[in-house]
Amino acid sequence: MKRTANLDETGRSPKNAALHWEAIDWWQVETFIKKAQARIAKAAVKGNKKLARELQRMLTHSYYAKLWAIRKVTSTRGKRTAGIDNEKWDSSAKKYRAVSKLEKKGYRAKALKRVYITKSNGKKRPLGIPTMTDRAMQALEALALDPIIESISDKTSFGFRKSRSCQDAMAQLFSTLARKTAAEWIVEGDIKACFDEIAHEWLLEHTPMDKPILKEFLKAGYVYENQLFPTERGTPQGGIISPTLANHTLNGIDGLLRVTIKRKTIRRKDYYESGRQKVQMVRYADDFVITAKSKEVAENVKELVGNYIAERGLQLSEEKTLITKISEGFDFLGWNFRKYDGKLLIKPLL
């Protein structure tokens, strides 16, 4: 059916928008999206970038994906918080009519509304609030980007990933350290202002998604006290696509360590004992732990990681990135890990 200004993508009039929204078969919507994402992931794994791009384009232009994106942004805790345009999609009719706003052609992202959230240590963390339309566009693009990023993600990365959790990261770290032959040295990694400092140039060159749309997300700027500020670095904190972009930026650290071992740029005996690998990483978002056999190896690993993320515009926090012996203990994800008398002890931080 030919589309007109009075018809949506299904050929239905938005006059009864509320009824149309409430009649949506969400099982059918999700089934379509899962199949589309599986095809994208399959193409990415096979290295067929051209097919993956075409499948991404088809998904982000689909009616079902747009419906899902709108439900996504209107089902979160931030649904009651408007962006700079003060628009909220707080009714079924508004949600259904929003489908027509998710057009990629001529898309221009609006500036973020900057607010500051007080952290537990008393410091304030900046948060950018996109408009509802921009949130939905980010959710739409994330649908097509996630399958590719998942297919290339580090196996020991657990933050902001489907079917993975903080508990999985804890279990992985426990199994790594609990062995009698486990490494005795730990690199406690913390990346300084990760979301704020990622280089736009790197993202625009290496992210497998629509580049003009990504540029709109990154360069939208933010408004604070009625003044517009440009954004030259970082991803939009508060944006739905930001965790995926951050994971994409940090992916490859595990592979870097494995390649380094294979090439023997650091002595092989420093990594192996009785056939067991000594350098292993567990990462949750921008926090990570890497094990090492000796302090010397730990220092080399820290330098390797620092150089790797520097290419992406990031730096390790000198204050929080520590090299510690397991007997002294270290903190990770709200827990303290320590080995005493050959046994691994884990206690919650107070």
The 8 nearest C-alpha neighbors of each residue, nearest first, counted from 0:
[[1, 10, 2, 9, 8, 3, 6, 11],
 [0, 2, 3, 10, 6, 8, 9, 7],
 [3, 1, 6, 0, 10, 4, 8, 7],
 [4, 2, 5, 6, 1, 7, 10, 8],
 [3, 5, 6, 2, 7, 12, 99, 13],
 [6, 4, 3, 12, 7, 13, 2, 11],
 [7, 5, 12, 10, 11, 3, 4, 2],
 [6, 8, 10, 9, 11, 12, 13, 99],
 [7, 9, 10, 62, 6, 2, 11, 99],
 [10, 8, 11, 7, 6, 62, 0, 2],
 [9, 11, 6, 7, 8, 0, 2, 12],
 [12, 10, 6, 9, 7, 13, 8, 5],
 [11, 13, 6, 14, 5, 7, 10, 15],
 [14, 12, 16, 15, 11, 96, 6, 7],
 [13, 15, 12, 16, 17, 11, 5, 92],
 [16, 14, 13, 18, 17, 19, 12, 92],
 [15, 17, 13, 92, 19, 14, 18, 95],
 [16, 18, 92, 91, 20, 19, 15, 21],
 [19, 17, 21, 20, 16, 15, 22, 92],
 [18, 20, 16, 22, 17, 21, 15, 23],
 [21, 19, 17, 22, 95, 18, 23, 91],
 [20, 22, 18, 19, 23, 17, 91, 24],
 [21, 23, 19, 20, 18, 24, 17, 25],
 [24, 22, 20, 21, 25, 19, 28, 27],
 [23, 25, 27, 26, 22, 28, 21, 29],
 [26, 24, 28, 27, 23, 29, 67, 30],
 [27, 25, 29, 28, 24, 30, 31, 23],
 [26, 28, 30, 25, 24, 29, 31, 23],
 [27, 29, 25, 31, 26, 63, 30, 32],
 [28, 30, 32, 26, 31, 27, 25, 33],
 [31, 29, 27, 33, 32, 28, 26, 34],
 [30, 32, 28, 34, 29, 33, 27, 35],
 [33, 31, 29, 35, 34, 30, 36, 28],
 [34, 32, 36, 30, 35, 31, 29, 37],
 [35, 33, 37, 31, 32, 36, 30, 38],
 [36, 34, 32, 38, 37, 33, 31, 39],
 [35, 37, 39, 33, 38, 34, 146, 32],
 [36, 38, 34, 40, 35, 39, 33, 41],
 [39, 37, 41, 35, 36, 40, 42, 34],
 [40, 38, 36, 51, 42, 37, 41, 54],
 [39, 41, 146, 43, 37, 147, 42, 38],
 [42, 40, 38, 44, 43, 39, 37, 45],
 [41, 43, 45, 47, 39, 51, 40, 44],
 [44, 42, 46, 40, 45, 41, 47, 147],
 [45, 43, 41, 46, 42, 40, 150, 47],
 [46, 44, 42, 43, 47, 41, 48, 40],
 [45, 47, 43, 44, 48, 42, 51, 41],
 [48, 46, 42, 45, 50, 49, 43, 51],
 [49, 47, 51, 50, 46, 52, 43, 42],
 [48, 50, 52, 51, 47, 53, 42, 54],
 [51, 49, 53, 52, 48, 47, 54, 42],
 [50, 52, 48, 54, 39, 42, 49, 53],
 [53, 51, 55, 49, 50, 54, 48, 56],
 [52, 54, 56, 50, 55, 51, 57, 49],
 [55, 53, 57, 51, 56, 52, 39, 50],
 [56, 54, 52, 143, 58, 53, 57, 51],
 [55, 57, 53, 59, 54, 58, 52, 60],
 [56, 58, 54, 60, 55, 59, 61, 53],
 [59, 57, 55, 61, 60, 56, 54, 64],
 [58, 60, 56, 61, 57, 139, 55, 64],
 [61, 59, 57, 58, 56, 62, 64, 65],
 [62, 60, 58, 64, 63, 59, 57, 65],
 [61, 63, 65, 64, 66, 8, 60, 98],
 [62, 64, 66, 65, 28, 61, 67, 31],
 [65, 63, 67, 66, 61, 62, 68, 59],
 [64, 66, 68, 62, 63, 67, 98, 69],
 [65, 67, 63, 69, 64, 68, 70, 62],
 [66, 68, 64, 70, 65, 69, 71, 63],
 [69, 67, 71, 65, 135, 138, 139, 70],
 [68, 70, 66, 71, 67, 72, 135, 73],
 [71, 69, 67, 73, 68, 72, 74, 66],
 [72, 70, 68, 69, 74, 73, 67, 75],
 [71, 73, 69, 74, 70, 75, 135, 78],
 [72, 74, 78, 70, 71, 75, 69, 88],
 [75, 73, 71, 72, 70, 78, 76, 77],
 [76, 74, 77, 78, 73, 72, 71, 79],
 [75, 77, 78, 74, 79, 73, 80, 72],
 [78, 76, 80, 75, 79, 72, 73, 81],
 [77, 79, 73, 80, 76, 75, 72, 74],
 [80, 78, 77, 81, 87, 76, 89, 73],
 [81, 79, 77, 78, 82, 87, 128, 85],
 [80, 82, 85, 86, 87, 130, 79, 83],
 [81, 83, 130, 129, 84, 85, 128, 112],
 [82, 84, 85, 112, 130, 81, 111, 110],
 [83, 85, 86, 82, 130, 81, 109, 131],
 [86, 84, 81, 83, 82, 87, 130, 80],
 [85, 87, 84, 81, 88, 131, 82, 130],
 [88, 86, 89, 81, 85, 131, 79, 78],
 [87, 89, 93, 94, 90, 86, 73, 131],
 [88, 90, 87, 93, 91, 94, 73, 79],
 [91, 89, 93, 92, 88, 94, 17, 87],
 [90, 92, 17, 94, 93, 20, 95, 21],
 [91, 93, 17, 16, 95, 90, 94, 96],
 [94, 92, 96, 90, 88, 95, 91, 97],
 [95, 93, 91, 97, 92, 96, 88, 90],
 [94, 96, 92, 97, 20, 93, 16, 98],
 [95, 97, 93, 98, 94, 92, 99, 13],
 [98, 96, 94, 100, 95, 99, 93, 101],
 [99, 97, 96, 100, 101, 95, 65, 66],
 [98, 100, 97, 101, 96, 7, 102, 8],
 [101, 99, 97, 98, 102, 132, 96, 103],
 [102, 100, 99, 98, 136, 103, 65, 132],
 [101, 103, 104, 100, 106, 99, 105, 60],
 [104, 102, 106, 105, 101, 212, 60, 136],
 [103, 105, 106, 102, 107, 101, 212, 211],
 [104, 106, 103, 107, 102, 212, 211, 108],
 [105, 107, 103, 104, 102, 108, 212, 215],
 [108, 106, 215, 105, 109, 212, 219, 216],
 [107, 109, 215, 219, 133, 216, 106, 110],
 [108, 110, 219, 107, 111, 130, 133, 129],
 [111, 109, 221, 219, 220, 222, 112, 108],
 [112, 110, 221, 129, 128, 127, 222, 113],
 [111, 113, 128, 222, 127, 83, 82, 221],
 [114, 112, 127, 223, 126, 222, 221, 111],
 [115, 113, 126, 125, 127, 112, 116, 223],
 [114, 116, 125, 124, 123, 126, 117, 113],
 [115, 117, 124, 123, 118, 125, 114, 126],
 [116, 118, 123, 122, 121, 124, 115, 119],
 [119, 117, 121, 122, 120, 123, 116, 124],
 [118, 120, 121, 117, 122, 123, 116, 124],
 [121, 119, 118, 122, 117, 123, 124, 116],
 [120, 122, 118, 119, 117, 123, 124, 116],
 [123, 121, 118, 120, 117, 124, 119, 116],
 [122, 124, 117, 116, 118, 115, 125, 121],
 [123, 125, 116, 115, 117, 126, 118, 122],
 [126, 124, 115, 114, 116, 123, 127, 113],
 [127, 125, 114, 236, 113, 237, 115, 124],
 [126, 128, 113, 111, 237, 236, 112, 235],
 [127, 129, 112, 111, 82, 237, 113, 126],
 [130, 128, 111, 82, 133, 134, 127, 131],
 [129, 131, 82, 133, 132, 134, 81, 83],
 [130, 132, 134, 133, 135, 129, 87, 82],
 [131, 133, 135, 130, 134, 136, 100, 101],
 [132, 134, 136, 130, 135, 131, 129, 108],
 [135, 133, 131, 137, 132, 136, 129, 130],
 [134, 136, 138, 132, 68, 137, 133, 69],
 [137, 135, 139, 133, 138, 134, 132, 140],
 [136, 138, 134, 140, 135, 139, 240, 239],
 [139, 137, 135, 141, 68, 136, 140, 239],
 [138, 140, 136, 68, 142, 137, 141, 59],
 [139, 141, 137, 142, 143, 138, 136, 144],
 [142, 140, 144, 138, 143, 139, 240, 145],
 [143, 141, 140, 139, 144, 145, 138, 36],
 [142, 144, 55, 141, 140, 145, 146, 58],
 [143, 145, 141, 147, 142, 146, 140, 208],
 [144, 146, 148, 147, 141, 142, 143, 149],
 [147, 145, 40, 149, 148, 144, 36, 150],
 [146, 148, 150, 149, 40, 145, 144, 43],
 [149, 147, 145, 151, 150, 146, 152, 247],
 [150, 148, 152, 146, 147, 151, 145, 160],
 [149, 151, 147, 148, 152, 146, 40, 44],
 [152, 150, 148, 149, 147, 153, 250, 44],
 [153, 151, 149, 250, 150, 148, 154, 156],
 [152, 154, 156, 155, 250, 253, 251, 151],
 [153, 155, 156, 152, 253, 157, 151, 281],
 [154, 156, 281, 153, 282, 157, 280, 168],
 [157, 155, 282, 153, 154, 283, 281, 158],
 [158, 156, 283, 163, 168, 164, 160, 282],
 [157, 159, 283, 284, 160, 156, 164, 165],
 [160, 158, 242, 157, 284, 161, 243, 163],
 [159, 161, 163, 158, 157, 162, 164, 149],
 [162, 160, 163, 159, 164, 149, 157, 158],
 [161, 163, 160, 164, 157, 159, 167, 158],
 [164, 162, 161, 157, 160, 167, 158, 165],
 [163, 165, 167, 166, 157, 158, 168, 162],
 [164, 166, 168, 167, 169, 157, 158, 283],
 [165, 167, 169, 164, 168, 170, 163, 171],
 [166, 168, 170, 164, 169, 165, 171, 163],
 [169, 167, 171, 165, 166, 170, 157, 172],
 [168, 170, 166, 172, 167, 171, 173, 165],
 [171, 169, 173, 167, 172, 168, 166, 174],
 [172, 170, 168, 174, 173, 169, 167, 175],
 [171, 173, 175, 169, 170, 174, 168, 176],
 [172, 174, 170, 176, 175, 171, 177, 169],
 [173, 175, 171, 177, 172, 176, 170, 178],
 [176, 174, 172, 173, 177, 171, 181, 178],
 [175, 177, 181, 173, 178, 174, 172, 182],
 [176, 178, 174, 343, 173, 175, 179, 181],
 [179, 177, 181, 180, 176, 175, 174, 343],
 [178, 180, 181, 177, 341, 176, 342, 182],
 [179, 181, 178, 182, 272, 275, 177, 176],
 [182, 180, 178, 176, 179, 183, 175, 177],
 [183, 181, 292, 291, 277, 184, 290, 180],
 [182, 184, 325, 324, 292, 181, 291, 185],
 [185, 183, 324, 291, 325, 323, 290, 182],
 [184, 186, 290, 323, 322, 289, 324, 187],
 [187, 185, 322, 289, 288, 321, 188, 297],
 [188, 186, 288, 321, 320, 185, 322, 287],
 [189, 187, 320, 287, 286, 288, 186, 190],
 [188, 190, 286, 320, 316, 319, 315, 191],
 [191, 189, 315, 316, 193, 314, 285, 192],
 [190, 192, 316, 193, 315, 314, 189, 313],
 [193, 191, 195, 194, 196, 190, 313, 314],
 [192, 194, 191, 195, 196, 190, 197, 313],
 [193, 195, 233, 234, 196, 192, 197, 245],
 [196, 194, 233, 192, 193, 197, 234, 232],
 [195, 197, 233, 232, 193, 194, 313, 192],
 [198, 196, 233, 312, 232, 311, 313, 194],
 [197, 199, 312, 232, 200, 201, 311, 196],
 [200, 198, 202, 201, 232, 203, 197, 233],
 [199, 201, 203, 198, 202, 204, 311, 205],
 [200, 202, 204, 199, 198, 203, 311, 205],
 [203, 201, 199, 205, 206, 204, 200, 198],
 [202, 204, 200, 201, 205, 206, 199, 210],
 [203, 205, 201, 202, 206, 200, 210, 199],
 [204, 206, 202, 203, 201, 207, 200, 248],
 [205, 207, 202, 208, 203, 204, 247, 244],
 [208, 206, 205, 144, 209, 52, 147, 210],
 [209, 207, 206, 210, 144, 213, 52, 140],
 [208, 210, 212, 211, 213, 207, 140, 56],
 [209, 211, 213, 212, 208, 214, 203, 206],
 [212, 210, 214, 213, 209, 215, 216, 203],
 [213, 211, 215, 214, 210, 209, 216, 106],
 [214, 212, 210, 216, 215, 211, 209, 217],
 [215, 213, 211, 217, 212, 216, 218, 210],
 [216, 214, 212, 213, 218, 108, 217, 219],
 [215, 217, 213, 214, 219, 218, 108, 212],
 [216, 218, 214, 215, 219, 234, 213, 235],
 [217, 219, 215, 230, 220, 214, 216, 231],
 [220, 218, 110, 215, 216, 217, 108, 109],
 [221, 219, 229, 230, 110, 228, 218, 111],
 [220, 222, 111, 110, 228, 112, 227, 113],
 [223, 221, 227, 112, 226, 113, 225, 111],
 [222, 224, 226, 113, 225, 221, 112, 227],
 [223, 225, 226, 222, 227, 113, 112, 114],
 [226, 224, 223, 222, 227, 112, 221, 228],
 [225, 227, 222, 223, 224, 228, 221, 229],
 [228, 226, 222, 221, 223, 229, 225, 220],
 [227, 229, 221, 220, 222, 226, 230, 223],
 [230, 228, 220, 231, 221, 227, 218, 219],
 [231, 229, 220, 218, 232, 228, 219, 217],
 [230, 232, 229, 218, 199, 233, 217, 198],
 [233, 231, 196, 198, 199, 230, 197, 195],
 [234, 232, 195, 197, 196, 194, 198, 199],
 [233, 235, 194, 241, 217, 236, 195, 197],
 [236, 234, 238, 237, 241, 127, 217, 233],
 [237, 235, 127, 238, 126, 234, 241, 194],
 [236, 238, 127, 128, 126, 235, 239, 129],
 [237, 239, 235, 236, 241, 240, 134, 129],
 [240, 238, 241, 138, 137, 134, 237, 242],
 [239, 241, 137, 243, 238, 141, 242, 244],
 [240, 242, 244, 243, 238, 239, 234, 245],
 [243, 241, 245, 244, 240, 246, 159, 239],
 [244, 242, 246, 241, 245, 240, 247, 145],
 [243, 245, 247, 241, 242, 246, 248, 240],
 [246, 244, 242, 248, 247, 243, 241, 249],
 [247, 245, 243, 249, 248, 244, 250, 242],
 [246, 248, 244, 250, 245, 249, 243, 148],
 [247, 249, 245, 246, 250, 244, 311, 202],
 [250, 248, 246, 247, 251, 245, 252, 308],
 [251, 249, 247, 152, 248, 153, 252, 246],
 [250, 252, 254, 253, 255, 153, 249, 152],
 [251, 253, 255, 254, 250, 256, 249, 304],
 [254, 252, 256, 255, 251, 153, 257, 280],
 [253, 255, 251, 257, 252, 256, 258, 153],
 [254, 256, 252, 258, 253, 257, 251, 259],
 [257, 255, 259, 253, 254, 258, 260, 252],
 [256, 258, 254, 260, 259, 255, 261, 253],
 [259, 257, 261, 255, 260, 256, 254, 262],
 [260, 258, 256, 262, 257, 261, 264, 255],
 [259, 261, 263, 257, 258, 262, 256, 267],
 [262, 260, 258, 263, 259, 257, 267, 264],
 [261, 263, 259, 260, 264, 258, 265, 257],
 [262, 264, 260, 265, 261, 266, 267, 259],
 [265, 263, 262, 259, 266, 260, 261, 267],
 [264, 266, 263, 267, 260, 259, 269, 296],
 [265, 267, 268, 263, 269, 264, 270, 260],
 [266, 268, 269, 270, 263, 265, 260, 271],
 [269, 267, 271, 270, 266, 272, 265, 263],
 [268, 270, 267, 266, 271, 292, 296, 293],
 [271, 269, 277, 268, 267, 276, 278, 292],
 [272, 270, 276, 268, 275, 274, 277, 269],
 [271, 273, 274, 275, 270, 276, 268, 277],
 [272, 274, 275, 271, 180, 276, 268, 270],
 [273, 275, 272, 271, 276, 270, 277, 268],
 [276, 274, 271, 272, 273, 277, 270, 180],
 [275, 277, 271, 270, 278, 274, 272, 279],
 [276, 278, 270, 291, 182, 292, 271, 279],
 [279, 277, 291, 290, 276, 270, 289, 280],
 [280, 278, 290, 289, 277, 281, 276, 291],
 [279, 281, 289, 288, 253, 282, 155, 290],
 [280, 282, 155, 288, 287, 156, 172, 289],
 [283, 281, 287, 156, 286, 157, 155, 284],
 [282, 284, 158, 157, 286, 156, 285, 287],
 [283, 285, 158, 286, 282, 246, 159, 157],
 [286, 284, 190, 283, 287, 189, 193, 282],
 [287, 285, 189, 283, 284, 188, 282, 190],
 [286, 288, 282, 188, 281, 283, 187, 285],
 [287, 289, 187, 281, 186, 280, 188, 282],
 [290, 288, 280, 186, 279, 185, 278, 281],
 [289, 291, 185, 278, 279, 184, 182, 186],
 [292, 290, 278, 184, 297, 182, 277, 293],
 [291, 293, 182, 277, 183, 184, 269, 270],
 [294, 292, 296, 295, 291, 184, 297, 183],
 [293, 295, 297, 296, 298, 184, 292, 291],
 [296, 294, 298, 293, 297, 299, 292, 291],
 [295, 297, 299, 293, 298, 294, 291, 300],
 [298, 296, 294, 300, 291, 295, 299, 186],
 [297, 299, 301, 295, 296, 300, 294, 302],
 [300, 298, 296, 302, 301, 297, 303, 295],
 [299, 301, 303, 297, 302, 298, 296, 304],
 [302, 300, 298, 304, 299, 303, 305, 297],
 [301, 303, 305, 299, 300, 304, 306, 298],
 [304, 302, 300, 306, 301, 305, 307, 299],
 [303, 305, 307, 301, 306, 302, 300, 308],
 [304, 306, 302, 307, 303, 308, 301, 309],
 [305, 307, 309, 303, 304, 308, 302, 310],
 [308, 306, 304, 305, 309, 310, 303, 311],
 [307, 309, 311, 313, 310, 305, 306, 304],
 [310, 308, 313, 312, 306, 311, 307, 314],
 [311, 309, 308, 312, 307, 306, 313, 201],
 [310, 312, 308, 309, 198, 313, 201, 197],
 [311, 313, 198, 309, 197, 310, 196, 308],
 [314, 312, 309, 308, 311, 196, 197, 193],
 [315, 313, 191, 190, 309, 316, 305, 308],
 [314, 316, 190, 191, 189, 317, 305, 320],
 [315, 317, 191, 318, 319, 190, 320, 189],
 [318, 316, 320, 319, 315, 321, 189, 191],
 [317, 319, 316, 320, 321, 315, 189, 191],
 [318, 320, 316, 317, 189, 321, 188, 187],
 [321, 319, 188, 187, 189, 317, 316, 318],
 [320, 322, 187, 186, 319, 323, 188, 318],
 [323, 321, 186, 185, 187, 297, 184, 324],
 [324, 322, 185, 184, 321, 325, 186, 327],
 [323, 325, 184, 326, 327, 183, 185, 328],
 [324, 326, 328, 183, 327, 337, 338, 184],
 [325, 327, 338, 324, 328, 337, 339, 183],
 [328, 326, 325, 324, 337, 323, 329, 338],
 [327, 329, 337, 325, 336, 326, 335, 324],
 [330, 328, 336, 335, 337, 331, 323, 327],
 [331, 329, 335, 334, 336, 333, 332, 328],
 [330, 332, 334, 333, 335, 329, 336, 288],
 [333, 331, 334, 330, 165, 169, 283, 286],
 [332, 334, 331, 348, 347, 330, 335, 349],
 [335, 333, 347, 348, 331, 330, 346, 332],
 [334, 336, 330, 346, 329, 345, 347, 348],
 [337, 335, 345, 328, 329, 344, 330, 334],
 [336, 338, 328, 344, 326, 325, 343, 327],
 [339, 337, 343, 326, 342, 325, 344, 341],
 [338, 340, 342, 341, 326, 337, 343, 344],
 [339, 341, 342, 338, 343, 326, 344, 337],
 [342, 340, 339, 338, 179, 343, 177, 178],
 [343, 341, 339, 338, 340, 344, 177, 179],
 [344, 342, 338, 177, 337, 339, 345, 341],
 [343, 345, 337, 338, 336, 342, 346, 339],
 [346, 344, 336, 335, 337, 334, 343, 347],
 [345, 347, 335, 334, 348, 344, 336, 337],
 [348, 346, 334, 335, 333, 349, 345, 336],
 [347, 349, 334, 333, 335, 346, 330, 332],
 [348, 347, 333, 334, 346, 335, 330, 332]]
